[in-house]
Amino acid sequence: MFNIVVRCCVLVIVSFGLTACQPNFWKKKEPPPPPAPAPVVQAPAPLTKDQQAAKLLILNGEYTLAHNQLLTPANDNAFDYFRAALKLDPNNARAKGGLQGIVMRYVDLARQAAARGNYSHATTMLNNARIVDPENLLIKEVSAAISDQIRLAPPVEPYRGGSNEFLLNADLLGKDDPQILAKLGEIARKLKETNTLAIIIARTDVEGRWIYQKMREAVPGHRVRGDIKLGSPARVQLVPIAQ
């Protein structure tokens, strides 16, 4: 009798264990969660005609900025392109950034000139930057720093010029004054006689181009060859042609 009871208990325990270990096939499965909705991407609004024209102007401005055509030549410089773009699209961030890029380039040139002790050229570069953004705080900061450098710098002897070098009166440049025209005519005839190159050192591109044009006019038919460099004082160097 005892054995029978034990066997029954064992069967009950084994049966309960097997039932507990088996998966519950009758449990209802939860459906998978629905996929997240795809984000709605709105197509950008089409550009207006003014915005399309501004975009082309900005591309020209960025090209001329990369080639240092900042304020010159006339009608093909970064300042004019970016400014024209803003007239068509006043809130255009790229055009505004382009104007700031011109300011930064001039400020950098001013710092470089001041580091060389060429304070006249540094001042010219800052004045060019003010044409773009008169109230720019960085221009005011750098201008004040350069003023301090000038005040603390030892006096510098005026540049006397070297051999085959002609100093020009900066106050007369850009004016049809007989004195400066006669000087440039003298230089042009010297260039023709010696068959040399003219290295024009001027404070701005516009000033350098004016000097070059007046020398060409002084000797009709003679091709004035050379280059224009930014610097001070204004002068023309005669350089032999390399053989």
C-alpha positions, 0 to 999 in steps of 0.5 A: 500500500505504501509503494502505491502511494509513493508511485502516485505521488511521483507520477503527480510530481513528474506530470506537474514538472513536465507541464511546467517545462512545456511552452504554453502554446495556447497563449495569444501572441501580441502583434508586432508594433507598427513601423514608425512613420517616415519623416515628412520631408518638405521640398524647398520652395522654388526660387524666385527670379530675384533669388535666382539672379542673386545666386548667380551674382553670389557665385561671381562674387565668390570667384572674384573674392578668391582671386583678390578682386575685392573692390577692383576692377570696376564692374567685376569685383566681389564687393559689387557682386555681393552688394547687388545680390543683397539688393535682390535678396536682402536676407541672403546669408551667403551674400552677407558672408561674402561682404564679411569675407572682403572685410577680413581679407583687407584686415589681414592685409592691413595686419601684414603691412603693419608687421612690415612697418608699412603703415601707410599701406596698412591704413589704405587697406583699413580704409578699403575695409571701411568702404565695405562695412563702415561700422565693423568692430574688427576694423576699429579694433585693428585700426586702434592697434595699428595706431598704437604701433605707429605711435610707439615705432621709432621714426623712419627715414623717408624712402629715397628710392634706388637706382633706376627707380622713380618716386611719384608724388602721391598727392597728384596721382589720379589727377591730370596735373601737368607735373605728374603727367610730365614725370610719367612721360619721362619714365615712359620714354626711358622705358622705350629707350632702355627696353626695360620692364616697368614695375609699378608700385602703387597704394591701390590697384586703381592707382597702379592702373592709372599710372600704367595708362598715363605712361602708355598715352605718353609714348603712343605706339610703344607697348609698356610692359611690366607689372603692378604691385601694391606698396608705398611710396608710389614709384616706378622701377625699371627692370632689365628684361631677362635674356 
